[in-house]
Amino acid sequence: MPDTVEALLPAELLDFLLCATPEAWCDAALANQELLLIDHAQCEKKAASTAMSLMYRYVDRPLLLTKMSQLAREELLHFEQVVKLMEARGVAYHHISASRYAEGLRSHVRRDDPDRLIDILIVGAFIEARSCERFARLIPRLDDELAKFYRTLVKSEGRHYEDYLMLARHFAAEPIDERIDFFAARERELIEAPDTVFRFHSGLPAAA
C-alpha cells in the first residue's frame, strides 16, 4: 500500500482537521530537518508534561489517570527515540523557542472546571491529530530510517488523539460538538496564517 496520507490515517482523523498542512510547510520541513527533529523532541517532552500535569490536577478521575499515565510513558519513549536518532545523525539537542501553535489553542481554554478540563482535552486531541497528519505528509519524502520511525508514530499518536477526544466526551455533561468546531476553526487559522518561525506545528512559512 502506498504511503499516501489517506492510506496512513483514518478518515475520521482527517475529517477532524479543517485543513491540510500547506505544501510550503512540507518544503520548509525538508529543508530544515535538523530543526524539525529538535522541535519534535521538545514536542514529545511537552506532551508527556501535559499528561503528567493532568494526572496531578485531576486525581479523582481514574479513567483520565490511566489514559494519561499510558500517554506520558509513550511520549517519553518517543522523546528518547528522537534524541537517539538525532545523536546518530550528529544533531545537537538544544533549547529552541516554542511555536505559537499550542499556546494559540490554549489561550482559548476556559478558566473554570469542568469546562477547563474539556477544553484542555479537546486541544490535546487537535495537537495529536495535527502531529499525525504532518508525520503522514512527510513520510513519502523522507529517508527510509526517518520514514520508518514516523510510521510507528502515526499509529501511537493516532491513539492519543482518540483518547483525548474520548475523555473529553466522557467527562462532558453535554455534547461538545460546538466546542470542537470552535477549536477546529482556531486550529485552522494557526496552520494557514503566515508564520515567521519554522517549527513542527508552525503555520504557513512567511516567505511562501
Stockholm file with secondary structure:
# STOCKHOLM 1.0

chainA/1-208         MPDTVEALLPAELLDFLLCATPEAWCDAALANQELLLIDHAQCEKKAASTAMSLMYRYVDRPLLLTKMSQLAREELLHFEQVVKLMEARGVAYHHISASRYAEGLRSHVRRDDPDRLIDILIVGAFIEARSCERFARLIPRLDDELAKFYRTLVKSEGRHYEDYLMLARHFAAEPIDERIDFFAARERELIEAPDTVFRFHSGLPAAA
#=GR chainA/1-208 SS CCCCHHHHSCHHHHHHSSSCCCHHHHHHHHHTHHHHHHHHHHHHHHHHHHHHHHHHHCTTCHHHHHHHHHHHHHHHHHHHHHHHHHHHTTCCCCCCCCCSHHHHHHTTCCSSTTHHHHHHHHHHHHHHHHHHHHHHHHGGGSCHHHHHHHHHHHHHHHHHHHHHHHHHHHHCSSCCHHHHHHHHHHHHHHHHSEESSCCTTCCEETTC
#=GC SS_cons         CCCCHHHHSCHHHHHHSSSCCCHHHHHHHHHTHHHHHHHHHHHHHHHHHHHHHHHHHCTTCHHHHHHHHHHHHHHHHHHHHHHHHHHHTTCCCCCCCCCSHHHHHHTTCCSSTTHHHHHHHHHHHHHHHHHHHHHHHHGGGSCHHHHHHHHHHHHHHHHHHHHHHHHHHHHCSSCCHHHHHHHHHHHHHHHHSEESSCCTTCCEETTC
//
